Amino acid sequence: MMSTAALITRAIDFFYIAPLQKIVSQRFFRYGACGALNMTLDAVWYFVFYHFVVCKRFVVLPFVTVSPHIFALLCVFPITFLTGFWLNRNVAFRTVHISGSRQLCRYMLTVAGSLLLNYVAMKLLVEQAGLWATPAKVATTLICTAYSYLAGRYYTFAER
């Protein structure tokens, strides 16, 4: 019986065809596919939480009232954080021999760095450079994707 990680890897590798092999490495392709899969899971989970758990209503907590879209985001983040970590550890960067807890701590740091980079880039591009929000978000996503891949490859899941 093949493991889940092996099945996912095999499915991703099926689409790693000759033209792509000349453009990107297999590891980078797997990383991109894992990111796309995790983004899809994030959107599905967000939809479920926003529409069926939070029911588009404000959530009143003892210390603050949280808008439904933010509360759904807060509920989904831990799920996709863990699935992203699992996919990166077991599919994209699977040849690594570092303990899982150490990788998880490193992954937390890189995700925090990505959130900070996202915030700073959006502030700079929209408020300082005067770009429209949507093109700024596209540029920020590209920057953060490059950062995340490099951080994953050379820090979080670095082969040492």
C-alpha atoms as a printed R data frame, in Angstrom:
    type eleno elety resid chain resno       x      y       z
1   ATOM     1    CA   MET     A     1   0.000  0.000   0.000
2   ATOM     2    CA   MET     A     2   1.388  3.364  -1.032
3   ATOM     3    CA   SER     A     3   1.497  6.221   1.492
4   ATOM     4    CA   THR     A     4  -0.569  9.371   1.004
5   ATOM     5    CA   ALA     A     5   2.595 11.404   0.416
6   ATOM     6    CA   ALA     A     6   3.762  8.950  -2.246
7   ATOM     7    CA   LEU     A     7   0.362  9.082  -3.988
8   ATOM     8    CA   ILE     A     8   0.371 12.887  -4.005
9   ATOM     9    CA   THR     A     9   3.966 12.941  -5.243
10  ATOM    10    CA   ARG     A    10   3.163 10.480  -8.018
11  ATOM    11    CA   ALA     A    11   0.111 12.536  -9.055
12  ATOM    12    CA   ILE     A    12   2.155 15.753  -9.164
13  ATOM    13    CA   ASP     A    13   5.015 14.095 -11.050
14  ATOM    14    CA   PHE     A    14   2.540 12.872 -13.683
15  ATOM    15    CA   PHE     A    15   2.160 16.524 -14.769
16  ATOM    16    CA   TYR     A    16   5.899 17.235 -14.713
17  ATOM    17    CA   ILE     A    17   6.259 16.824 -18.463
18  ATOM    18    CA   ALA     A    18   9.135 17.478 -20.868
19  ATOM    19    CA   PRO     A    19   8.527 21.189 -21.606
20  ATOM    20    CA   LEU     A    20   8.325 21.972 -17.880
21  ATOM    21    CA   GLN     A    21  11.448 19.945 -17.133
22  ATOM    22    CA   LYS     A    22  13.466 22.432 -19.203
23  ATOM    23    CA   ILE     A    23  12.053 25.419 -17.296
24  ATOM    24    CA   VAL     A    24  11.794 24.400 -13.619
25  ATOM    25    CA   SER     A    25  13.319 21.788 -11.367
26  ATOM    26    CA   GLN     A    26  11.217 18.887 -10.133
27  ATOM    27    CA   ARG     A    27  11.488 20.175  -6.556
28  ATOM    28    CA   PHE     A    28  10.255 23.631  -7.552
29  ATOM    29    CA   PHE     A    29   7.395 22.078  -9.545
30  ATOM    30    CA   ARG     A    30   6.398 19.947  -6.558
31  ATOM    31    CA   TYR     A    31   6.607 23.005  -4.316
32  ATOM    32    CA   GLY     A    32   4.316 24.958  -6.656
33  ATOM    33    CA   ALA     A    33   1.847 22.095  -6.905
34  ATOM    34    CA   CYS     A    34   1.781 21.700  -3.119
35  ATOM    35    CA   GLY     A    35   1.200 25.448  -2.765
36  ATOM    36    CA   ALA     A    36  -1.659 25.331  -5.276
37  ATOM    37    CA   LEU     A    37  -3.185 22.344  -3.483
38  ATOM    38    CA   ASN     A    38  -2.914 24.072  -0.119
39  ATOM    39    CA   MET     A    39  -4.405 27.276  -1.542
40  ATOM    40    CA   THR     A    40  -7.327 25.274  -2.893
41  ATOM    41    CA   LEU     A    41  -7.830 23.575   0.472
42  ATOM    42    CA   ASP     A    42  -7.670 26.997   2.124
43  ATOM    43    CA   ALA     A    43 -10.413 28.356  -0.136
44  ATOM    44    CA   VAL     A    44 -12.643 25.319   0.424
45  ATOM    45    CA   TRP     A    45 -12.182 25.381   4.202
46  ATOM    46    CA   TYR     A    46 -12.756 29.155   4.252
47  ATOM    47    CA   PHE     A    47 -16.009 28.727   2.315
48  ATOM    48    CA   VAL     A    48 -17.180 26.003   4.706
49  ATOM    49    CA   PHE     A    49 -16.317 27.972   7.845
50  ATOM    50    CA   TYR     A    50 -17.666 31.285   6.572
51  ATOM    51    CA   HIS     A    51 -20.969 29.912   5.269
52  ATOM    52    CA   PHE     A    52 -21.716 26.946   7.541
53  ATOM    53    CA   VAL     A    53 -19.819 27.396  10.813
54  ATOM    54    CA   VAL     A    54 -19.835 31.168  11.290
55  ATOM    55    CA   CYS     A    55 -22.946 31.535   9.105
56  ATOM    56    CA   LYS     A    56 -21.859 35.037   8.011
57  ATOM    57    CA   ARG     A    57 -22.512 36.365  11.530
58  ATOM    58    CA   PHE     A    58 -20.346 38.397  13.841
59  ATOM    59    CA   VAL     A    59 -18.774 36.304  16.597
60  ATOM    60    CA   VAL     A    60 -19.071 37.841  20.045
61  ATOM    61    CA   LEU     A    61 -16.246 36.804  22.353
62  ATOM    62    CA   PRO     A    62 -15.875 37.995  25.945
63  ATOM    63    CA   PHE     A    63 -13.185 40.507  24.996
64  ATOM    64    CA   VAL     A    64 -13.961 41.439  21.386
65  ATOM    65    CA   THR     A    65 -16.471 41.063  18.582
66  ATOM    66    CA   VAL     A    66 -14.956 39.519  15.461
67  ATOM    67    CA   SER     A    67 -16.325 39.987  11.947
68  ATOM    68    CA   PRO     A    68 -17.363 36.768  10.215
69  ATOM    69    CA   HIS     A    69 -14.735 36.923   7.478
70  ATOM    70    CA   ILE     A    70 -11.915 37.450   9.983
71  ATOM    71    CA   PHE     A    71 -13.176 34.743  12.322
72  ATOM    72    CA   ALA     A    72 -13.359 32.267   9.423
73  ATOM    73    CA   LEU     A    73  -9.821 33.262   8.467
74  ATOM    74    CA   LEU     A    74  -8.634 32.672  12.040
75  ATOM    75    CA   CYS     A    75 -10.301 29.251  12.087
76  ATOM    76    CA   VAL     A    76  -8.850 28.153   8.757
77  ATOM    77    CA   PHE     A    77  -5.289 29.416   9.239
78  ATOM    78    CA   PRO     A    78  -4.172 26.626  11.624
79  ATOM    79    CA   ILE     A    79  -5.588 23.975   9.293
80  ATOM    80    CA   THR     A    80  -3.828 25.219   6.170
81  ATOM    81    CA   PHE     A    81  -0.690 26.000   8.177
82  ATOM    82    CA   LEU     A    82  -0.467 22.331   9.146
83  ATOM    83    CA   THR     A    83  -1.410 20.977   5.707
84  ATOM    84    CA   GLY     A    84   1.143 23.313   4.125
85  ATOM    85    CA   PHE     A    85   3.802 22.071   6.522
86  ATOM    86    CA   TRP     A    86   2.898 18.427   5.881
87  ATOM    87    CA   LEU     A    87   2.900 18.865   2.097
88  ATOM    88    CA   ASN     A    88   6.240 20.669   2.136
89  ATOM    89    CA   ARG     A    89   7.829 18.166   4.518
90  ATOM    90    CA   ASN     A    90   6.526 15.019   2.831
91  ATOM    91    CA   VAL     A    91   6.169 15.965  -0.837
92  ATOM    92    CA   ALA     A    92   8.082 19.081  -1.910
93  ATOM    93    CA   PHE     A    93  11.168 18.703   0.316
94  ATOM    94    CA   ARG     A    94  10.871 15.068   1.329
95  ATOM    95    CA   THR     A    95  14.570 14.143   1.314
96  ATOM    96    CA   VAL     A    96  15.251 16.093   4.489
97  ATOM    97    CA   HIS     A    97  16.523 14.419   7.638
98  ATOM    98    CA   ILE     A    98  15.738 16.995  10.342
99  ATOM    99    CA   SER     A    99  13.364 16.287  13.201
100 ATOM   100    CA   GLY     A   100   9.735 17.205  12.594
101 ATOM   101    CA   SER     A   101   9.516 19.483  15.625
102 ATOM   102    CA   ARG     A   102  12.587 21.434  14.526
103 ATOM   103    CA   GLN     A   103  11.169 21.777  11.010
104 ATOM   104    CA   LEU     A   104   7.814 22.888  12.417
105 ATOM   105    CA   CYS     A   105   9.502 25.660  14.431
106 ATOM   106    CA   ARG     A   106  11.431 26.748  11.359
107 ATOM   107    CA   TYR     A   107   8.253 26.613   9.289
108 ATOM   108    CA   MET     A   108   6.490 28.857  11.830
109 ATOM   109    CA   LEU     A   109   9.308 31.386  11.485
110 ATOM   110    CA   THR     A   110   9.165 31.350   7.691
111 ATOM   111    CA   VAL     A   111   5.377 31.734   7.696
112 ATOM   112    CA   ALA     A   112   5.703 34.658  10.126
113 ATOM   113    CA   GLY     A   113   8.334 36.127   7.802
114 ATOM   114    CA   SER     A   114   6.011 35.673   4.848
115 ATOM   115    CA   LEU     A   115   3.161 37.424   6.676
116 ATOM   116    CA   LEU     A   116   5.472 40.310   7.582
117 ATOM   117    CA   LEU     A   117   6.832 40.522   4.037
118 ATOM   118    CA   ASN     A   118   3.259 40.507   2.695
119 ATOM   119    CA   TYR     A   119   2.295 43.371   4.991
120 ATOM   120    CA   VAL     A   120   5.391 45.467   4.297
121 ATOM   121    CA   ALA     A   121   5.248 44.926   0.524
122 ATOM   122    CA   MET     A   122   1.570 45.888   0.351
123 ATOM   123    CA   LYS     A   123   2.150 48.987   2.483
124 ATOM   124    CA   LEU     A   124   5.084 50.056   0.304
125 ATOM   125    CA   LEU     A   125   3.548 49.271  -3.062
126 ATOM   126    CA   VAL     A   126   0.104 50.731  -2.363
127 ATOM   127    CA   GLU     A   127   0.764 53.566   0.067
128 ATOM   128    CA   GLN     A   128   4.263 54.670  -0.975
129 ATOM   129    CA   ALA     A   129   4.562 53.694  -4.651
130 ATOM   130    CA   GLY     A   130   0.914 54.450  -5.417
131 ATOM   131    CA   LEU     A   131   0.144 51.161  -7.187
132 ATOM   132    CA   TRP     A   132  -3.417 49.917  -7.328
133 ATOM   133    CA   ALA     A   133  -4.159 47.276  -4.703
134 ATOM   134    CA   THR     A   134  -4.742 44.343  -7.061
135 ATOM   135    CA   PRO     A   135  -1.497 44.664  -9.078
136 ATOM   136    CA   ALA     A   136   0.313 45.290  -5.798
137 ATOM   137    CA   LYS     A   137  -1.153 42.076  -4.398
138 ATOM   138    CA   VAL     A   138  -0.033 40.133  -7.479
139 ATOM   139    CA   ALA     A   139   3.507 41.522  -7.145
140 ATOM   140    CA   THR     A   140   3.482 40.810  -3.415
141 ATOM   141    CA   THR     A   141   2.342 37.234  -4.009
142 ATOM   142    CA   LEU     A   142   5.204 36.675  -6.466
143 ATOM   143    CA   ILE     A   143   7.720 38.140  -4.005
144 ATOM   144    CA   CYS     A   144   6.348 36.073  -1.109
145 ATOM   145    CA   THR     A   145   6.279 32.892  -3.191
146 ATOM   146    CA   ALA     A   146   9.956 33.340  -4.086
147 ATOM   147    CA   TYR     A   147  10.775 34.082  -0.437
148 ATOM   148    CA   SER     A   148   8.803 31.046   0.779
149 ATOM   149    CA   TYR     A   149  10.480 28.682  -1.674
150 ATOM   150    CA   LEU     A   150  13.972 29.944  -0.852
151 ATOM   151    CA   ALA     A   151  13.273 29.867   2.890
152 ATOM   152    CA   GLY     A   152  11.865 26.344   2.600
153 ATOM   153    CA   ARG     A   153  14.711 25.060   0.502
154 ATOM   154    CA   TYR     A   154  17.627 26.706   2.300
155 ATOM   155    CA   TYR     A   155  16.342 27.009   5.872
156 ATOM   156    CA   THR     A   156  13.186 25.161   6.908
157 ATOM   157    CA   PHE     A   157  13.814 21.964   4.979
158 ATOM   158    CA   ALA     A   158  17.519 22.434   4.211
159 ATOM   159    CA   GLU     A   159  19.509 19.279   3.688
160 ATOM   160    CA   ARG     A   160  22.383 19.324   6.138
